[in-house]
Each structure stands twice: as C-alpha cells, then as structure tokens.
Amino acid sequence: MSVQFLIIILYFALTVGIGVYSQKKSTSSDAFLGAKLGVMMCVAAGTGEWLGGTSTTGVSEYGYSFGLSGAWYTIANGIGVMVLALLFAKLYRSLDTVTVPGVVEKFIGVNARVVASVLLIFVMIVVGTSQVIAAGTLGVSVLGLDFNMAVIILGIGFIIYTLAGGMNAVGYTNMMHLCAMYGGVILALILVGKDIGGIQALQTALPADPYFSWTGIGMPKVSSWIIASILGACTAQAGIQPILAARDVKVAKKAAIITAFAVAPFGILTAVLGMAARVRFPGLANAKLALPTLMMNLQPVAGGIVLASITAAILSTVSPIILAAGTMFTKDIYQRILRPDATDKKVLFVSRLSTGISGALCIILALFMYGSTRILDMVYYAYTLRGSLFVVLLFAIYWKRTSPKGAVVAMVFTGIVGLIWVAYKAVYGRFPIHPAITETYASVIVAFISTIVFSYVYKDGKLHSQTLKHQKIS
C-alpha cells in the first residue's frame, strides 16, 4: 500500500466519521435539511457547490492546455455568487423556504414550483454523477483501483455520511475540506515551484500567449462561463440551500459574500499547477492527468496530502448535491403535493430516503457513463437549464405581466431547446446556428423571448401586482 493511498483512505475515513458524528444534531427534518445556520456553516456548506472536482483537476487541465485563463472557471463562479449575495440573498432568505423551487412558487405558483423542482433535481443528479466519475477516475489513476470498485466504495461513503448528518454533516465536513483544499494546493505550489525553478521558469518555458493571457482560452468561453455562473448561481439549490437555512437575512448576505471570495481565487492556484505540469511533463497524452501526475511525482507524504485535498474537493461537492436533490423532492413534491399533512418524523424519513436514492442514482449513472463524452454534454445542458430557469424567475419578480402558466410553458420550452442544442453538437460537432451561440446563449435568449410570448398567450393567468408586491416583502 502506497503512502499516498493510505493518506487518502485515512482522510476519507475521517470525513465519514465526522458525518456520522454529526447525526446527533439531525434529529428533525428542519435540522437535517438545514435551519438557523451561522455564517461559517453557511460558507462551508455553500462552497461545496462551486469548488469540486472541476475546480481542481478540471481547471488544472485548462491550465495545462491554455494557462492562466483556465482560472476564469472559478472566478466566474465567484462573480455569480457575489451577484447572488448583493442582489438576491436578502430576498430569498426572507421568503421562508429551503428550496429554490419554493422561491419560484412565491412568484409564479405551485405548478411552476413542481416543474422547477423536477428540472433542478435532474441538474443535481447530472452534476453529482460527474463528480462521482471524477472520484472514480481518481481511484483508478492514483489508488490503482478498478473504476467500478472505486465508484461503489467512494459513492457509498458519500451517501453514508450525508444520510447520517444532513446539512450538519455537509457543513462540518466542508469546513475541513475547504482548509484541506487551500492548504494542499498552496503546499503543492511551494513544492512544485522549487522543483521547476519558480514563476520565472514558467515564464521562460511557456509562451506568453496563451499561457499568460487572461483570454487565452477564448473570449466566447470566458463570457459563456460568466453568464452561466451569474444565472446559475441564483438557482443553484446546493449553493443556495445554506443561505435559505441561514439564521437570519444578515447572516445569509454576509455568508454569500464570504463564499464568493473563498471561491474566486482557487482556480488561479490550480491553473498555475496545470502550467507547472506542462513544464514538468510536456508530453502528457491526456491533460486531465496533469494534476494527478504532478502530485504522484512529489515526495510521497506531500503528494498524498495534496491528493487528499483533491479528494476533499470532490467530497465537498457530492454531499451537498445529493442532499439538495433529496431536499427538493421532499419539500417541493412530497410535502407540498403528495403529503402536505405528513408528520416531521415522516418528512425526515423521506428526506433521508430521497437523498440516499439521489446518491445511488449518481453511482449507477457513473458506472454506465464512464469514458463517455455524453456526461459532459449532460453537465453543460444541466447548467444551461439552471440559468434559463433564473431568467424566467427574474421576469416573475420584476415584470407584473408574467403569466404563471406562460412561465411554466417557457421553462419546458427552453429545456427542450437546450436539449436540442447540446444533442445537435454531440452529433455534428458544432452548434446549430453559429459556433459562438453556445447552449448558454441559446437558452438565455429563448427563455427571455418565450417568457414574454407565452405570458401574452396565457393572459388569463397573469400575476396580480398586489399579490406580487406582497410576495416580494413576505
């Protein structure tokens, strides 16, 4: 057994142990799903949505291929969270709900809540699947495990500690993960910097364009990330749930601002590590292996610590995602539609059951989709859905002529268009109209136009301004 393997296993066991220990604080459905959280718990739980496997191995891959501009992935997420903090955190928290679809109902109605819940649960499952695949890939490349075995073992671990403590488990473990991620990446930068000769060596070995250009990855990609992050951050259940569960409005806003500053700079560090891997291992066949390869060639203990930080990034994302999926099913479908009179004990049971099923679905999909580019297409589609939903919600908040029925039809119609967009690209290798009109741009435009059109088509269901005004301040 290698030192790196042992360190990662010990870290994973510690994570599960903390999650199980937090079970004693999750004896009610409110406690399990999140209630009266302080600033640090909100920040820790919220960062998991934004700092996952993509922000480590994914951004280092971009750094290996394009340089510093790969960092825009987490910078864009930070910008999105800041928009949420400054413009919507106060409003969302004042609405007394723990789900984004619950916010949707306040402005568009119960049918919109159900549709939004189904769409956002799909988003959570898809993103969770991509993170489980990342965990399985780490098990293959670093631990030498069979992919299926790695996914099953790690996936069951995710489920166990999330089911045990719910939001408390997410918060406590993510505090540890956040420290491990920043500490591990900074340690790696110090050690790798000494190995290759520091920043000066990077500047000598790598061309200024694209590696030291902030637009080297291309402005269409950068702008698409920023737009998707701003729109997506305001409907990301896993990232917003801690804010909705904050002790009060002041805590919600403060936590969101701190989260933005915790998320944004992380990609710069991992992009530089990808650049260092380019210098150290210029002939890698797969840029996705840039960070794992770099870490496996460090001194074993140091490499193990940094690899544990990558594991932490994946762990910090999977847990809040499956909890978010379970929360939306429980609150938006089970308790709101199927059993509004359910006892708290029953709600807690369904919360754990639906969270566990969400985790199991992520594991099953990961086993079937390993090595397939379709998962990337699904992830892009999922993020597109999330952003377009926010466009519809914005109309409902600020445009009094928004029709509840028209908004629901617009959500479904936009989802279909987004699916066509990514399916067309998967088949033909390009987008239908123009390469620059990505699925993000297409869906945002369609959501904007279709909400207006369908609101006029279904005028009878128009929201009344007095009702809307009351909902805004409630």
BAKOLVO-59698 format. One record per residue (C-alpha): residue number from 1; residue in three letters; chain; x, y, z. Coordinates in steps of 0.001 Angstrom, whole numbers, plus 500000, padded with zeros to 6 digits. Layout:
# residues N
num  residu  chaine  east  north  up
NUM  Ala  A  X  Y  Z
...
END
This chain:
# residues 474
num  residu  chaine  east  north  up
1  Met  A  500000  500000  500000
2  Ser  A  501484  503358  498921
3  Val  A  501778  506329  501277
4  Gln  A  499501  508362  499004
5  Phe  A  496855  505631  499093
6  Leu  A  496995  505432  502891
7  Ile  A  496659  509204  503357
8  Ile  A  493645  509417  501039
9  Ile  A  491929  506462  502741
10  Leu  A  492526  507990  506184
11  Tyr  A  491143  511345  505015
12  Phe  A  488072  509667  503543
13  Ala  A  487512  507681  506750
14  Leu  A  487796  510880  508804
15  Thr  A  485198  512538  506596
16  Val  A  482749  509671  507052
17  Gly  A  483421  509673  510808
18  Ile  A  482645  513404  511142
19  Gly  A  479479  512969  509104
20  Val  A  478258  510102  511264
21  Tyr  A  479157  512004  514452
22  Ser  A  477001  514936  513334
23  Gln  A  473957  512641  513248
24  Lys  A  473074  513586  516827
25  Lys  A  472319  517145  515631
26  Ser  A  469980  515999  512860
27  Thr  A  467029  514589  514771
28  Ser  A  464361  516660  512976
29  Ser  A  463645  517324  509308
30  Asp  A  464495  521027  509718
31  Ala  A  467873  520177  511260
32  Phe  A  468576  517575  508562
33  Leu  A  467745  519932  505678
34  Gly  A  469275  522994  507349
35  Ala  A  467958  525549  509826
36  Lys  A  469345  528529  511777
37  Leu  A  472867  528131  510345
38  Gly  A  475622  530563  511325
39  Val  A  477971  532320  508921
40  Met  A  480760  529709  508904
41  Met  A  478363  526784  508436
42  Cys  A  476698  528611  505531
43  Val  A  480061  529378  503912
44  Ala  A  481398  525847  504357
45  Ala  A  478243  524196  503022
46  Gly  A  477887  526702  500164
47  Thr  A  481423  526459  498799
48  Gly  A  480900  522759  498069
49  Glu  A  478699  523656  495100
50  Trp  A  481485  525688  493491
51  Leu  A  484777  524023  494476
52  Gly  A  484577  520440  493295
53  Gly  A  486480  518125  491020
54  Thr  A  486205  520594  488134
55  Ser  A  487877  523366  490134
56  Thr  A  490889  521114  490805
57  Thr  A  491565  518523  488098
58  Gly  A  489355  520357  485574
59  Val  A  490946  523802  485968
60  Ser  A  494442  522297  486079
61  Glu  A  493592  520643  482754
62  Tyr  A  492701  524073  481351
63  Gly  A  495907  525457  482890
64  Tyr  A  497936  522710  481205
65  Ser  A  496382  523492  477810
66  Phe  A  495649  527246  477966
67  Gly  A  497328  528757  481016
68  Leu  A  496000  531339  483458
69  Ser  A  492738  531897  481594
70  Gly  A  491533  528498  482796
71  Ala  A  491094  530162  486200
72  Trp  A  488061  532016  484853
73  Tyr  A  486018  528937  485745
74  Thr  A  486160  529641  489493
75  Ile  A  486453  533416  489063
76  Ala  A  483172  533314  487123
77  Asn  A  481601  531252  489902
78  Gly  A  482779  533820  492431
79  Ile  A  481219  536617  490370
80  Gly  A  477964  534673  490208
81  Val  A  477876  534128  493969
82  Met  A  478637  537830  494551
83  Val  A  475652  538790  492379
84  Leu  A  473550  536402  494457
85  Ala  A  474905  537946  497668
86  Leu  A  474337  541581  496717
87  Leu  A  471056  541342  494826
88  Phe  A  469100  538260  495881
89  Ala  A  470323  536719  499167
90  Lys  A  468184  539066  501271
91  Leu  A  465061  538463  499168
92  Tyr  A  465499  534686  499054
93  Arg  A  466081  534348  502793
94  Ser  A  463022  536481  503588
95  Leu  A  460704  534062  501764
96  Asp  A  460909  531359  504459
97  Thr  A  461676  528340  502250
98  Val  A  464657  525984  501968
99  Thr  A  464431  525301  498227
100  Val  A  464836  527324  495044
101  Pro  A  461557  525888  493671
102  Gly  A  459967  527170  496886
103  Val  A  461187  530641  495900
104  Val  A  459741  530077  492418
105  Glu  A  456312  529287  493897
106  Lys  A  456246  532605  495750
107  Phe  A  456262  534438  492417
108  Ile  A  454852  532040  489812
109  Gly  A  452717  529456  491605
110  Val  A  452718  525844  492709
111  Asn  A  452814  524322  489192
112  Ala  A  455980  526272  488433
113  Arg  A  457422  525002  491710
114  Val  A  456877  521376  490703
115  Val  A  458316  521869  487203
116  Ala  A  461323  523764  488568
117  Ser  A  461865  521034  491156
118  Val  A  461894  518258  488556
119  Leu  A  464306  520201  486328
120  Leu  A  466647  521132  489196
121  Ile  A  466661  517595  490608
122  Phe  A  467804  516472  487152
123  Val  A  470537  519133  487287
124  Met  A  471717  517900  490692
125  Ile  A  471797  514247  489612
126  Val  A  473780  515043  486466
127  Val  A  476319  517218  488290
128  Gly  A  476559  514654  491080
129  Thr  A  477227  511930  488518
130  Ser  A  480094  513927  487019
131  Gln  A  481645  514294  490483
132  Val  A  481305  510573  491225
133  Ile  A  483016  509862  487892
134  Ala  A  485789  512244  488964
135  Ala  A  486102  510325  492240
136  Gly  A  486237  507004  490386
137  Thr  A  488848  508348  487972
138  Leu  A  490955  509457  490930
139  Gly  A  490648  505949  492337
140  Val  A  491905  504490  489046
141  Ser  A  494763  506910  488329
142  Val  A  496038  507379  491870
143  Leu  A  494899  504467  494002
144  Gly  A  495148  501783  491342
145  Leu  A  491584  500578  491917
146  Asp  A  489154  499228  489360
147  Phe  A  486840  502075  488311
148  Asn  A  483637  500262  489239
149  Met  A  485016  499307  492640
150  Ala  A  486261  502866  493275
151  Val  A  482871  504368  492391
152  Ile  A  480942  501922  494564
153  Ile  A  483219  502273  497611
154  Leu  A  483547  506054  497450
155  Gly  A  479901  506522  496468
156  Ile  A  478644  504509  499415
157  Gly  A  480886  506579  501670
158  Phe  A  479353  509808  500282
159  Ile  A  475881  508502  500962
160  Ile  A  476599  507230  504482
161  Tyr  A  477923  510463  505923
162  Thr  A  475345  512627  504137
163  Leu  A  472437  510498  505325
164  Ala  A  473796  510488  508854
165  Gly  A  474066  514224  509428
166  Gly  A  472366  516008  506541
167  Met  A  473218  519720  506376
168  Asn  A  475215  519468  509618
169  Ala  A  477389  516761  508066
170  Val  A  477840  518876  504923
171  Gly  A  478800  521934  506956
172  Tyr  A  481221  520257  509364
173  Thr  A  482976  518136  506735
174  Asn  A  483173  521012  504250
175  Met  A  484947  523176  506820
176  Met  A  487645  520520  506864
177  His  A  487551  520142  503077
178  Leu  A  487964  523877  502470
179  Cys  A  491044  524011  504696
180  Ala  A  492436  520867  503060
181  Met  A  491865  522213  499547
182  Tyr  A  493586  525555  500041
183  Gly  A  496297  524082  502249
184  Gly  A  497009  521238  499835
185  Val  A  497132  523420  496725
186  Ile  A  499387  526023  498379
187  Leu  A  501705  523246  499588
188  Ala  A  501807  521851  496057
189  Leu  A  502672  525253  494595
190  Ile  A  505564  525652  497029
191  Leu  A  507000  522196  496372
192  Val  A  506459  522208  492602
193  Gly  A  507804  525765  492399
194  Lys  A  511066  524646  493989
195  Asp  A  511203  521670  491643
196  Ile  A  510825  523612  488376
197  Gly  A  512516  526869  489383
198  Gly  A  509581  529114  490269
199  Ile  A  507467  531546  488250
200  Gln  A  510496  532645  486237
201  Ala  A  510858  529105  484912
202  Leu  A  507210  529107  483849
203  Gln  A  507650  532393  482009
204  Thr  A  510758  531073  480256
205  Ala  A  509328  527675  479307
206  Leu  A  505806  528694  478266
207  Pro  A  504767  531187  475570
208  Ala  A  503122  534373  476864
209  Asp  A  500202  533750  474517
210  Pro  A  498133  531854  475515
211  Tyr  A  499642  530831  478876
212  Phe  A  499941  534250  480499
213  Ser  A  496946  535819  478776
214  Trp  A  493644  536129  480647
215  Thr  A  491798  535481  477383
216  Gly  A  493962  532622  476118
217  Ile  A  491119  530135  476403
218  Gly  A  488976  532396  474185
219  Met  A  486524  535180  474994
220  Pro  A  483462  533129  473938
221  Lys  A  484370  530542  476589
222  Val  A  485128  533178  479252
223  Ser  A  481942  535168  478611
224  Ser  A  479873  531979  478488
225  Trp  A  481263  530908  481883
226  Ile  A  480499  534316  483425
227  Ile  A  476945  534458  482087
228  Ala  A  476221  530848  483068
229  Ser  A  477693  531413  486532
230  Ile  A  475714  534580  487229
231  Leu  A  472455  532994  486118
232  Gly  A  473227  529585  487604
233  Ala  A  474398  530854  490995
234  Cys  A  470959  532319  491632
235  Thr  A  469184  528974  491071
236  Ala  A  471831  526510  492340
237  Gln  A  469998  524591  495063
238  Ala  A  473146  523111  496624
239  Gly  A  474772  526537  496881
240  Ile  A  471626  528430  497888
241  Gln  A  470206  525950  500405
242  Pro  A  472651  527038  503171
243  Ile  A  471675  530669  502528
244  Leu  A  467979  529804  502757
245  Ala  A  468771  527961  506003
246  Ala  A  470775  530856  507489
247  Arg  A  469895  532145  510944
248  Asp  A  468604  535427  509502
249  Val  A  468832  537733  506482
250  Lys  A  472020  539407  507697
251  Val  A  473799  536065  508097
252  Ala  A  472608  534952  504653
253  Lys  A  474024  538002  502875
254  Lys  A  477311  538010  504801
255  Ala  A  477848  534296  504196
256  Ala  A  477206  534661  500467
257  Ile  A  479775  537477  500174
258  Ile  A  482428  535458  502037
259  Thr  A  481642  532421  499875
260  Ala  A  482287  534453  496720
261  Phe  A  485736  535493  497986
262  Ala  A  486514  531902  499045
263  Val  A  485617  530501  495620
264  Ala  A  487055  533002  493109
265  Pro  A  490854  532757  493703
266  Phe  A  491047  528972  493963
267  Gly  A  491152  528443  490197
268  Ile  A  494196  530691  489845
269  Leu  A  496164  528333  492095
270  Thr  A  495092  525168  490278
271  Ala  A  495604  526747  486843
272  Val  A  499205  527585  487807
273  Leu  A  499654  523963  488909
274  Gly  A  498446  522889  485464
275  Met  A  501013  525214  483887
276  Ala  A  503711  523718  486117
277  Ala  A  502662  520246  484956
278  Arg  A  503082  521450  481364
279  Val  A  506669  522394  482129
280  Arg  A  507400  519259  484155
281  Phe  A  505572  516765  481893
282  Pro  A  505168  518395  478463
283  Gly  A  504205  515199  476672
284  Leu  A  501118  514081  478609
285  Ala  A  498683  512295  476307
286  Asn  A  495724  513464  478382
287  Ala  A  495675  516912  480002
288  Lys  A  493144  515620  482543
289  Leu  A  496016  513745  484188
290  Ala  A  498074  516922  484692
291  Leu  A  497373  517394  488394
292  Pro  A  497363  513707  489477
293  Thr  A  500604  513096  487560
294  Leu  A  502243  516128  489149
295  Met  A  501196  515022  492641
296  Met  A  502290  511404  492220
297  Asn  A  505789  512660  491424
298  Leu  A  506095  514724  494603
299  Gln  A  507626  513412  497813
300  Pro  A  505094  510679  498875
301  Val  A  503774  512269  502068
302  Ala  A  503421  515705  500468
303  Gly  A  501883  514189  497349
304  Gly  A  499432  512214  499465
305  Ile  A  498382  515353  501344
306  Val  A  497753  517238  498111
307  Leu  A  495885  514301  496583
308  Ala  A  493770  514223  499732
309  Ser  A  492925  517871  499015
310  Ile  A  491692  516855  495540
311  Thr  A  489599  514159  497197
312  Ala  A  488300  516852  499557
313  Ala  A  487163  518954  496593
314  Ile  A  485128  516069  495195
315  Leu  A  483718  515140  498600
316  Ser  A  482726  518742  499290
317  Thr  A  480589  518814  496133
318  Val  A  478913  515396  496020
319  Ser  A  477446  515568  499515
320  Pro  A  475583  518914  499208
321  Ile  A  474406  517959  495726
322  Ile  A  472669  514733  496727
323  Leu  A  471285  516491  499824
324  Ala  A  469929  519262  497571
325  Ala  A  468211  516735  495297
326  Gly  A  466660  514979  498278
327  Thr  A  465564  518292  499802
328  Met  A  463752  519408  496654
329  Phe  A  461923  516115  496277
330  Thr  A  460909  516137  499945
331  Lys  A  459829  519777  500265
332  Asp  A  458595  520565  496747
333  Ile  A  456933  517309  495727
334  Tyr  A  456339  515036  498734
335  Gln  A  455418  517580  501409
336  Arg  A  453956  520233  499089
337  Ile  A  451924  517974  496774
338  Leu  A  451735  514351  497911
339  Arg  A  451553  514553  501715
340  Pro  A  451115  518114  502997
341  Asp  A  449962  516719  506363
342  Ala  A  452997  514440  506870
343  Thr  A  454496  514333  510360
344  Asp  A  458018  515613  510948
345  Lys  A  459190  512042  511541
346  Lys  A  457843  511028  508144
347  Val  A  459377  514072  506447
348  Leu  A  462756  513249  507999
349  Phe  A  462470  509650  506761
350  Val  A  461595  510762  503210
351  Ser  A  464430  513316  503309
352  Arg  A  466957  510603  504088
353  Leu  A  465385  508143  501638
354  Ser  A  465310  510602  498710
355  Thr  A  468860  511775  499478
356  Gly  A  470056  508163  499500
357  Ile  A  468262  507407  496230
358  Ser  A  469834  510511  494666
359  Gly  A  473278  509246  495669
360  Ala  A  472514  505766  494349
361  Leu  A  471393  507209  491002
362  Cys  A  474657  509145  490737
363  Ile  A  476618  505922  491355
364  Ile  A  474605  503911  488793
365  Leu  A  474895  506608  486106
366  Ala  A  478624  506965  486808
367  Leu  A  479116  503217  486251
368  Phe  A  477298  503363  482911
369  Met  A  478772  506627  481611
370  Tyr  A  482459  506281  482475
371  Gly  A  484600  507230  479492
372  Ser  A  481675  508731  477601
373  Thr  A  481695  512347  476440
374  Arg  A  477909  512331  476862
375  Ile  A  478281  513143  480542
376  Leu  A  479980  516430  479616
377  Asp  A  477138  517256  477248
378  Met  A  474661  516471  480031
379  Val  A  476549  518669  482511
380  Tyr  A  476555  521608  480079
381  Tyr  A  472844  521041  479484
382  Ala  A  472195  520880  483232
383  Tyr  A  473923  524211  483839
384  Thr  A  472017  525698  480927
385  Leu  A  468711  524596  482454
386  Arg  A  469610  526191  485758
387  Gly  A  470497  529526  484168
388  Ser  A  467419  529677  481964
389  Leu  A  465164  528989  484960
390  Phe  A  466578  532086  486612
391  Val  A  465721  534183  483562
392  Val  A  462077  533093  483925
393  Leu  A  462185  533788  487674
394  Leu  A  463579  537279  487041
395  Phe  A  460587  538074  484838
396  Ala  A  458225  536862  487559
397  Ile  A  459932  539048  490178
398  Tyr  A  460185  542253  488152
399  Trp  A  457572  542057  485359
400  Lys  A  453996  542138  486633
401  Arg  A  452580  540788  483355
402  Thr  A  454316  537436  483785
403  Ser  A  451750  534668  483459
404  Pro  A  452141  531664  485799
405  Lys  A  451071  529253  483065
406  Gly  A  453179  531071  480482
407  Ala  A  456213  530856  482766
408  Val  A  455756  527097  483181
409  Val  A  455468  526611  479419
410  Ala  A  458553  528793  478917
411  Met  A  460548  526620  481360
412  Val  A  459634  523442  479487
413  Phe  A  460133  525002  476047
414  Thr  A  463559  526370  476999
415  Gly  A  464576  522982  478363
416  Ile  A  463666  521341  475051
417  Val  A  465617  523930  473045
418  Gly  A  468676  523468  475277
419  Leu  A  468470  519703  474812
420  Ile  A  468290  520107  471025
421  Trp  A  471318  522421  471144
422  Val  A  473604  520014  473018
423  Ala  A  472276  516976  471101
424  Tyr  A  472997  518699  467775
425  Lys  A  476540  519475  468877
426  Ala  A  477035  515889  470100
427  Val  A  476028  514544  466673
428  Tyr  A  477513  517147  464316
429  Gly  A  480333  518598  466410
430  Arg  A  479032  522169  466187
431  Phe  A  476117  524271  467376
432  Pro  A  473094  524663  465044
433  Ile  A  473333  528360  464134
434  His  A  476806  529729  464860
435  Pro  A  479809  528414  466850
436  Ala  A  479661  531423  469186
437  Ile  A  476000  530799  470083
438  Thr  A  476547  528135  472713
439  Glu  A  473806  526317  474592
440  Thr  A  474052  529001  477285
441  Tyr  A  473390  531884  474906
442  Ala  A  470673  529964  473056
443  Ser  A  468800  529031  476224
444  Val  A  469020  532500  477772
445  Ile  A  467681  534086  474572
446  Val  A  464893  531510  474252
447  Ala  A  463955  531846  477937
448  Phe  A  463761  535626  477568
449  Ile  A  461629  535582  474428
450  Ser  A  459412  532623  475340
451  Thr  A  458512  534024  478783
452  Ile  A  457243  537220  477157
453  Val  A  455436  535421  474321
454  Phe  A  453764  532755  476447
455  Ser  A  452795  535302  479098
456  Tyr  A  450793  537140  476442
457  Val  A  449390  533869  475064
458  Tyr  A  448153  532847  478524
459  Lys  A  446949  536252  479726
460  Asp  A  444222  534867  481994
461  Gly  A  446826  533504  484368
462  Lys  A  448597  536862  484782
463  Leu  A  450034  537616  488216
464  His  A  448307  540438  490046
465  Ser  A  450610  543267  491040
466  Gln  A  449272  543429  494611
467  Thr  A  449879  539722  495128
468  Leu  A  453351  540006  493669
469  Lys  A  454111  543006  495875
470  His  A  453001  541063  498951
471  Gln  A  455124  538074  497949
472  Lys  A  458205  540274  497499
473  Ile  A  458066  541604  501029
474  Ser  A  456797  538492  502842
END
